[in-house]
Amino acid sequence: MTSIAPRFRLSDLSVPFVGAPMAGGPSTPALAAAVSAAGGLGFLAAGNRPAEGVRADVEEVRALTGGPFGVNVFVPQAANTAAPGPAVDPAVHWSLAAYREALQETARDHGVELPATDPADDDGWAAKLELLERLRVPVVSFTFGLPAASVLERLAAVGSTTSVTVTSVPEAEAAARAGAGLLTVQGPAAGGHRGTHRTEDVAGEEPLAELVAAVRAAVDLPLVAAGGIASRADAEAARAAGADAVQVGTLLLRTHEAGTSAAYREALGSGRYRETVVTRAFSGRLARGLRNGFVDRYSNIAPAAYPDVNQLTKPLRAAAAAAGDPETISLWAGPAFAAARECPAADVVAQIVGT
């Protein structure tokens, strides 16, 4: 296949704003289209979504806007060049069994059975890559690891700009060597999952601006700064440190176009939750969210086992969401969650980077 020049660059944006991909519901075609229509780069979240659903989402975005957008894909263990080896280290099997037992009481309370887990589940990786090659979306980004250079080459060959989430200088250097077209540099205040390239890794606490500056000094690629961008001042500091654009997620959670569940929305604006914490309790990967009952009860015993823990808690989260119970669902958010408000997504774009 003959390579063609990527059709998207961050410098093409009218405003240096990226809408964070948020799996599990918040990221919708309407939200991606609204961010793109406001001059930024909207994103769809393909993580934990079947390829057919991703195809429908892409088609809907294209029907809503002619602006650029991206699709974010989770990198499964088997495809992660940063962490070759078995999907789950044998050493964590015993702790996973203990975690299953610990969850049984909560499962009974919600009337659900905990499922069998499959550490080799790759979230439809091959089908999604083939789909994205055919659809030729402007941007394809990767989280939870570093795909092979050949994967990045395949997408670049059809005109897609590729991006990799990084949380450290070594991860950034590895992604640059693999051929990533741009990098999303994620700081410690990011809501939702940390994008470390290995499940067991604990990301550093280096402030976002310092991390961006260090990555800028190490690699010559366009950078998107992510994690804790909640004001124009935050965006300006990140760009002064070397970022070409900023990525925002938490402030978009309550926008009109977001698919955030009713219980999740209510929790964000209720004033009942006072802090965010980083936990493995829901998925086995470190993620930042509101401190609720589930987090308090299970964080200390949750193993670093993804996707197993995510599979175990999935029916619990679904039952709790259906019942409107915010104490048993993952309420991913950054520290500035109280600033999220009910408004059009375009208002958030203007708030952060508007003229």
C-alpha positions as CSV (number, residue, x, y, z in Angstrom):
1,M,0.0,0.0,0.0
2,T,1.3,3.4,-0.9
3,S,1.6,5.8,2.0
4,I,-0.1,9.1,1.7
5,A,0.5,12.3,3.8
6,P,-1.6,12.4,7.0
7,R,-4.6,14.7,6.4
8,F,-4.7,16.1,9.9
9,R,-2.3,18.2,12.0
10,L,-3.0,19.9,15.3
11,S,-2.1,23.2,13.6
12,D,-5.2,22.7,11.4
13,L,-7.5,23.3,14.4
14,S,-9.2,26.6,14.8
15,V,-8.7,26.4,18.5
16,P,-6.1,24.2,20.4
17,F,-8.7,22.1,22.1
18,V,-9.2,18.3,22.2
19,G,-12.2,16.6,23.7
20,A,-11.0,13.7,25.8
21,P,-12.2,10.2,24.8
22,M,-14.2,8.9,27.7
23,A,-15.2,5.2,27.4
24,G,-18.3,3.8,29.1
25,G,-20.9,6.3,27.8
26,P,-19.8,9.9,28.2
27,S,-18.2,10.1,24.7
28,T,-20.9,10.2,22.1
29,P,-21.0,11.1,18.4
30,A,-22.9,14.3,19.4
31,L,-20.2,15.3,21.8
32,A,-17.4,14.6,19.4
33,A,-19.2,16.5,16.7
34,A,-19.9,19.5,19.0
35,V,-16.3,19.8,19.9
36,S,-15.2,19.6,16.3
37,A,-17.9,22.1,15.2
38,A,-16.5,24.5,17.9
39,G,-13.1,24.4,16.2
40,G,-11.5,21.6,18.3
41,L,-10.8,17.9,17.9
42,G,-13.6,15.7,19.1
43,F,-13.1,12.1,20.0
44,L,-15.0,8.9,20.1
45,A,-14.1,6.2,22.6
46,A,-13.7,2.7,21.1
47,G,-12.6,1.0,24.3
48,N,-15.0,-1.7,25.5
49,R,-17.2,-1.1,22.5
50,P,-17.7,-3.6,19.6
51,A,-16.4,-2.7,16.2
52,E,-19.9,-2.5,14.7
53,G,-20.7,0.1,17.4
54,V,-17.6,2.1,16.5
55,R,-18.5,2.0,12.8
56,A,-22.0,3.4,13.6
57,D,-20.4,6.1,15.8
58,V,-18.0,7.2,13.1
59,E,-20.8,7.4,10.5
60,E,-22.9,9.5,12.9
61,V,-20.1,11.9,13.5
62,R,-19.6,12.3,9.8
63,A,-23.3,13.0,9.4
64,L,-23.1,15.7,12.0
65,T,-20.0,17.6,11.1
66,G,-17.3,17.9,8.5
67,G,-14.7,18.8,11.1
68,P,-11.8,16.6,12.2
69,F,-12.3,14.0,14.9
70,G,-10.5,11.0,16.3
71,V,-11.2,7.5,17.6
72,N,-9.4,6.2,20.7
73,V,-8.5,2.5,21.1
74,F,-7.4,0.5,24.1
75,V,-4.2,-1.5,23.5
76,P,-4.6,-5.0,24.8
77,Q,-1.9,-6.9,26.5
78,A,-1.1,-9.1,23.6
79,A,-0.6,-6.1,21.3
80,N,1.3,-4.0,23.8
81,T,5.0,-3.8,22.8
82,A,5.8,-2.1,26.2
83,A,4.7,-5.1,28.2
84,P,5.2,-8.4,26.3
85,G,4.2,-11.6,28.2
86,P,1.2,-13.3,29.7
87,A,-2.0,-11.3,29.9
88,V,-2.0,-11.7,33.7
89,D,1.1,-12.4,35.7
90,P,0.6,-15.7,37.5
91,A,1.5,-13.9,40.8
92,V,-1.7,-12.0,40.7
93,H,-4.0,-14.9,40.2
94,W,-4.4,-15.6,43.9
95,S,-5.2,-11.9,44.6
96,L,-7.8,-11.9,41.8
97,A,-9.5,-14.9,43.4
98,A,-9.5,-13.2,46.7
99,Y,-11.0,-10.0,45.1
100,R,-13.8,-12.0,43.5
101,E,-14.7,-13.4,46.9
102,A,-14.6,-10.0,48.5
103,L,-17.0,-8.6,45.9
104,Q,-19.6,-11.4,46.5
105,E,-21.5,-9.5,49.2
106,T,-21.9,-6.4,47.0
107,A,-22.9,-8.6,44.1
108,R,-25.6,-10.3,46.1
109,D,-26.9,-6.9,47.3
110,H,-27.3,-5.8,43.7
111,G,-28.7,-9.2,42.5
112,V,-26.0,-10.0,40.1
113,E,-23.6,-12.9,39.5
114,L,-19.9,-12.2,39.0
115,P,-18.8,-13.5,35.6
116,A,-15.9,-15.6,34.6
117,T,-13.0,-13.5,33.5
118,D,-10.8,-13.8,30.4
119,P,-7.3,-12.2,30.8
120,A,-6.7,-12.8,27.0
121,D,-9.7,-10.7,26.0
122,D,-8.3,-8.2,23.4
123,D,-11.5,-6.0,23.1
124,G,-11.8,-6.8,19.4
125,W,-8.4,-5.4,18.6
126,A,-8.0,-6.8,15.1
127,A,-11.6,-6.0,14.0
128,K,-11.2,-2.4,15.2
129,L,-7.9,-1.9,13.4
130,E,-9.3,-3.3,10.2
131,L,-12.4,-1.1,10.6
132,L,-10.3,2.1,11.2
133,E,-8.1,1.3,8.2
134,R,-11.3,1.2,6.0
135,L,-12.9,4.3,7.5
136,R,-9.7,6.4,7.3
137,V,-10.6,8.6,10.3
138,P,-8.5,11.7,10.7
139,V,-6.9,10.6,14.1
140,V,-6.5,7.3,15.8
141,S,-5.2,7.4,19.3
142,F,-4.0,4.6,21.6
143,T,-4.2,4.2,25.4
144,F,-3.0,1.6,27.8
145,G,0.2,0.7,25.9
146,L,2.3,1.1,22.8
147,P,1.2,-0.7,19.7
148,A,3.7,-2.1,17.3
149,A,5.3,0.2,14.7
150,S,3.6,-1.8,12.0
151,V,0.2,-0.9,13.4
152,L,1.0,2.8,13.4
153,E,2.4,2.4,9.8
154,R,-0.8,0.7,8.6
155,L,-2.9,3.6,9.8
156,A,-0.6,6.3,8.6
157,A,-0.6,4.6,5.2
158,V,-4.4,5.4,4.8
159,G,-4.0,9.0,6.0
160,S,-4.8,8.7,9.7
161,T,-2.6,10.6,12.1
162,T,-1.7,8.4,15.1
163,S,-1.4,9.4,18.7
164,V,-0.2,7.6,21.8
165,T,-0.9,8.5,25.4
166,V,2.2,8.8,27.5
167,T,2.8,9.5,31.2
168,S,6.6,9.8,31.3
169,V,9.6,10.7,29.2
170,P,10.6,7.1,28.5
171,E,7.1,6.3,27.3
172,A,7.2,9.4,25.0
173,E,10.6,8.4,23.6
174,A,9.4,4.8,22.9
175,A,6.2,6.1,21.2
176,A,8.3,8.5,19.0
177,R,10.6,5.6,18.0
178,A,7.6,3.5,17.1
179,G,6.4,6.2,14.7
180,A,3.5,8.0,16.5
181,G,2.4,11.1,14.7
182,L,1.7,13.0,17.9
183,L,1.6,12.4,21.7
184,T,-1.0,13.0,24.4
185,V,1.0,13.8,27.5
186,Q,-1.1,12.8,30.5
187,G,-0.4,14.4,33.9
188,P,-1.3,13.0,37.4
189,A,-4.5,15.1,37.8
190,A,-6.3,13.4,34.8
191,G,-9.7,12.0,35.5
192,G,-10.3,8.4,34.5
193,H,-7.6,5.9,33.7
194,R,-3.9,6.6,33.8
195,G,-2.4,5.9,30.4
196,T,0.7,4.1,31.7
197,H,2.0,1.6,29.2
198,R,1.9,-1.3,31.7
199,T,-1.0,-2.2,34.0
200,E,1.2,-2.5,37.1
201,D,3.0,0.8,36.7
202,V,2.3,3.7,39.0
203,A,2.5,6.9,37.1
204,G,4.6,9.7,38.5
205,E,3.3,12.8,40.3
206,E,5.2,15.4,38.2
207,P,2.9,18.4,37.5
208,L,1.6,18.5,34.0
209,A,3.5,21.6,32.9
210,E,6.8,20.1,34.1
211,L,6.0,16.8,32.4
212,V,5.1,18.5,29.1
213,A,8.3,20.5,29.2
214,A,10.4,17.4,29.8
215,V,8.7,15.5,27.0
216,R,9.1,18.6,24.7
217,A,12.8,18.5,25.4
218,A,13.0,14.8,24.6
219,V,11.0,14.4,21.4
220,D,10.2,16.4,18.3
221,L,6.5,15.7,17.9
222,P,3.3,17.7,18.4
223,L,2.0,17.4,22.0
224,V,-1.4,17.5,23.5
225,A,-1.4,18.2,27.3
226,A,-4.0,16.3,29.3
227,G,-4.9,16.1,33.0
228,G,-6.3,18.8,35.2
229,I,-7.0,21.4,32.4
230,A,-9.9,23.2,34.1
231,S,-9.4,26.9,33.2
232,R,-7.9,29.2,30.6
233,A,-4.9,29.7,32.9
234,D,-4.3,25.9,33.0
235,A,-4.4,25.8,29.2
236,E,-2.0,28.7,28.9
237,A,0.5,27.1,31.3
238,A,0.4,23.8,29.4
239,R,1.0,25.6,26.1
240,A,3.7,27.7,27.5
241,A,5.5,24.5,28.6
242,G,5.5,23.2,25.0
243,A,2.0,21.7,24.3
244,D,0.4,22.4,21.0
245,A,-3.1,21.8,22.3
246,V,-4.8,20.8,25.5
247,Q,-7.2,17.9,26.2
248,V,-10.3,18.3,28.4
249,G,-12.5,15.6,29.8
250,T,-14.0,16.3,33.2
251,L,-15.5,19.6,32.2
252,L,-17.4,17.9,29.3
253,L,-19.0,15.3,31.5
254,R,-22.1,17.3,32.2
255,T,-22.5,18.9,28.8
256,H,-25.7,18.5,26.9
257,E,-24.1,16.3,24.3
258,A,-22.3,13.9,26.7
259,G,-23.7,10.4,27.3
260,T,-23.0,10.5,31.1
261,S,-25.5,8.5,33.0
262,A,-28.1,10.3,35.3
263,A,-26.5,8.9,38.5
264,Y,-23.0,10.0,37.3
265,R,-24.3,13.5,36.4
266,E,-26.1,13.9,39.7
267,A,-23.0,12.9,41.7
268,L,-20.8,15.4,39.9
269,G,-23.1,18.3,40.7
270,S,-24.5,17.2,44.0
271,G,-21.9,18.7,46.3
272,R,-21.9,15.4,48.2
273,Y,-18.5,14.3,47.0
274,R,-15.5,16.2,48.2
275,E,-12.4,14.6,46.6
276,T,-11.0,12.4,43.9
277,V,-8.7,9.5,44.5
278,V,-6.8,7.1,42.4
279,T,-8.0,3.5,42.6
280,R,-7.8,0.1,40.9
281,A,-11.1,-1.0,42.5
282,F,-13.2,-0.9,39.3
283,S,-10.9,-2.0,36.5
284,G,-7.6,-3.3,37.9
285,R,-5.9,-0.3,36.3
286,L,-5.2,3.0,38.2
287,A,-7.9,5.6,37.5
288,R,-8.9,8.8,39.2
289,G,-12.5,9.3,40.3
290,L,-14.8,10.6,43.0
291,R,-14.3,8.9,46.3
292,N,-17.4,6.8,46.9
293,G,-18.4,3.7,49.0
294,F,-17.0,1.2,46.5
295,V,-13.7,3.0,46.3
296,D,-13.4,3.1,50.1
297,R,-14.4,-0.6,50.5
298,Y,-12.2,-2.2,47.8
299,S,-9.3,0.0,46.8
300,N,-6.9,-1.5,49.3
301,I,-7.4,-5.1,48.0
302,A,-8.0,-4.6,44.3
303,P,-5.2,-6.3,42.3
304,A,-3.4,-4.9,39.3
305,A,-5.2,-7.2,36.9
306,Y,-6.8,-5.7,33.8
307,P,-9.1,-6.6,32.1
308,D,-10.1,-9.2,34.7
309,V,-11.1,-6.7,37.4
310,N,-13.0,-4.7,34.9
311,Q,-14.9,-7.8,33.8
312,L,-15.7,-8.7,37.4
313,T,-17.2,-5.4,38.3
314,K,-19.0,-4.7,35.0
315,P,-22.4,-6.3,36.1
316,L,-22.1,-4.5,39.4
317,R,-21.6,-1.1,37.8
318,A,-24.4,-1.7,35.3
319,A,-26.9,-2.7,38.1
320,A,-25.9,0.2,40.2
321,A,-26.2,2.7,37.3
322,A,-29.7,1.3,36.5
323,A,-30.7,1.7,40.1
324,G,-29.3,5.2,40.3
325,D,-26.8,4.2,42.9
326,P,-23.7,6.4,42.7
327,E,-21.9,4.6,45.5
328,T,-21.2,1.5,43.3
329,I,-20.4,3.0,40.0
330,S,-17.1,4.4,38.7
331,L,-17.4,8.2,38.8
332,W,-14.3,9.1,36.8
333,A,-13.3,12.7,37.2
334,G,-10.4,15.1,37.8
335,P,-10.0,17.3,40.9
336,A,-11.9,20.2,39.3
337,F,-15.1,18.1,38.9
338,A,-17.2,20.7,40.8
339,A,-16.5,23.1,37.9
340,A,-18.3,20.8,35.4
341,R,-21.7,22.3,34.5
342,E,-24.8,21.7,32.4
343,C,-24.1,23.5,29.2
344,P,-23.3,23.0,25.5
345,A,-19.9,21.6,24.8
346,A,-19.1,24.6,22.7
347,D,-19.3,26.7,25.9
348,V,-16.5,24.6,27.5
349,V,-14.3,25.0,24.4
350,A,-14.8,28.8,24.6
351,Q,-14.1,28.8,28.4
352,I,-10.8,27.1,28.0
353,V,-9.4,28.4,24.7
354,G,-11.8,30.9,23.2
355,T,-10.7,34.3,22.2
